[in-house]
């Protein structure tokens, strides 16, 4: 199982195919995330496409989104469909307070629960995710209408979420129409990674192609973040 303890926030770049995966890796992405931007916030790609992305990513960490299931049973099926693709993490949408009875997580493959900012998740949601067997939790935005993560949730709420994840041994992530200028403020909250798509594309269009210069800029900015020191 991959080490979930990142010494500083890492750069997650969402890609739609193997060519974008290679581009992202060449320009500094820490975590390459397979996702179909034409299918909403967490649109899953075909397993063969995900497999090709994993192969093109070399030794970079990889993840894949598995969709937005309505319940635990559907989530189990979505995760099973991508479990053999070679990625090192899976991500699945999960509503705060959802009943985890019947959820089957793939053996030996960490799964990250994705909560949507529009649902108002709290740090208090994290213990239930840990109890359900998730290895990480992140907050993203469901709607891609130009509103950013911080338009939905204030910084203290995001900080509480990241702190709760650390306290329960979960990898944490923050995403949602982020720009590169969000890096200093959000990185200071101590998440495991910051996720980007539109902010790394030309004209900020998440359905467009990735801009290698923006990826490299994001990697440089995060590389300059001073690692968070936990209080004794």
N, C-alpha and C positions, 0 to 999 in steps of 0.2 A: 504494500500500500504506500502511496506517495507520502512524503513528509508534509504535514499540513502547517508546520510552523515556519512562516515566512519572516525573515529578520526585518523586512521593511515592506511597505505596500508595493505590490507588483502590478505590472501593466498587462491587463487582459485585453486582447484585440479579437473581436468577433469577425470571422471570415466565412465566406459562402462557398469556397471551393479550394482545391489544392494549390492553385496558382496564388491566391490571396494568402494562403497559409505560408507558402515559401517566402512571399514578400514580407509578411509580418515578422517572420522569424529572422529574416536577413536584416531587418531594420530595428530590432531590439525588443520585440514582444516577449514578455516572460511567460505568458499563458495564452495559447491560441485556442479560440473558442469557436466551434462549428455551429453556425446558426444561419437560418434563411431569413434575411431582412425583409423579404417580400411577403412573409407570412406572420407579421405581427411581432410582438415583443420577444416571444420565445418559440418561433417557428422552427420545427425540427427539419433537418435535412434527411435525405434518403440514406440508409445505412451505408451503401456503397460510396456515396460522396463523403460521409464522415470517415470511412476507412481510408479513403484517398487523402483526406486532410491530415489524418494522424500520421500516415506514411510520409507526407511531404513536410511535416513539422520537425523531423529529425529528433534531436534530443530535447526539444522544448516540451514543457508541460502542455497537455492538451485537455480540452473539455468539449462536451457537446450538450446542447439543450435538447430536451426530450419532449417539449410541448407543454400545453396547459390543460391537464386532465381535470375532469370534474370531480373525481373522488379517488380514494386510495386504490381501488381495483384498477381503474383506468391508468393511474400513475404507474402501477406495477407493470402493466403491459407496455407502456411507452418506454420505460426504462429497460425492460427485457429486450426490446427491439434494437437497442443501441449498445447493449452490454458487450457484444463481441467485436466491436469496431476498432479496438486498439487505443481509444482515448483513455486518459488516466483519471478523469472525473466525469460525472454526469450531472446535469442540472435539470430540475423539474419545478414548474410552478406549483406553489402550495399556499392555500389560503390560510390566514391566521385562524387558529381554533379548529381547523379541519380534523375530523376523526381519522386517526392513523390505523385503526383496526383494519386488517386485511392488506396493509401495505407490505409488499415484498421487495426489499432492496437487493440488487445484485451482489452476490458474495464477493468480497475482496475488492470492490470497486466503490470508492467514496462517492456519495451523492450529496449535492448541494441543493437545499430548498430555496426557491426564489419567491420572495414575498413582494407584492406590488405596493409601491408607495401610496397609491390611491386608497388602499385598504387600511392605511394608518397603522402599520406594524409597530410593535414596541419591543424593547429589550426583554420584556416579560414573556414574549412569545418563544424565546430561544430555549428555555428548559424543556418545553414540550417537543421541540424539534430534536434536541439531543436524546430525549427519551425514546423517540420514534426511530432512532438509528441514523439520522442524518449526520454527515461529517462536516457540513458547513451550511451557512445561511447567507443570503445576500438580499439586498433590496434593489429593485429596479422599478422603472415606470412602465405601466401597462400601455398607456396612450403615448403615441409618438407624434404629439401635436405642437412641439416646440417648447413645452413646459419642461423644466429640468427637475432633477431629484429634489433640489433644495427649494423649489417652488411648492412642493407638496409637504415636505417634512423639514422642520428647523434643525439646525446643527446639533443642539443638545439631544434631540431624539435620536439622531444618527449616531452620535457619540455613545449614547446609552446602549444602542443596539450592538455596536462594535465591542464595547466593554463586556456586555453580557455574553457575546460569542467567545471572547477570550476566556471568561470565567468558566465557561462550560466546555472548553477545549474544541470549539468549532472554528473552522476557517470562516472569515467574514469577507463579504464583498459589497461594494457600493457601485451602482451604475444608474443610468437613466438620463440620456441626452446630455451627458457631461461634455464640457469643453476643456481644453488643456489648461485654461486659467483656473479651473476648479481644483487642480491637483494639489496646490499647497494647503488649501483649507481642508479638503477632505482627507488628505494623507495624514494631517495632524490628528485626526480622530482615531488613528490606529487600525484601519481595516487591513485585511490580508491582501486585498487587491482592489484596484479600481478598473471598472469595465468600460470599454469604449467601442463605438461603431461610427455613428454619424460624425462625432467630433474629429474623427481621423479620415473622413472622406472629403473629397473636393466639394466646395460650397456647403459643407455640412449635411449633405444628402446621404442618409444611411443606406439608401438603395443604390447609390453610386459606387464607384470603385474606391478602394483605399488609396490614400495619398502617402507614399513612402516618407516624404519629408515630415509630415505630421506625426507619423509613427515614431520616427527617430527623435523628434522633438519631445514627444511624450515620454519616451524611454530616458532621455537625458534629464528631464525634469524629475522623474521619479527616482532616478539614480542619485540625485542630489538630496533626496529626503533623508534627514537624520533619523536613524532607527529609533523607534519608540522605546523608552526605558520604563519598565514596569516598576511601580512602587514596591518596596519590600513588604 
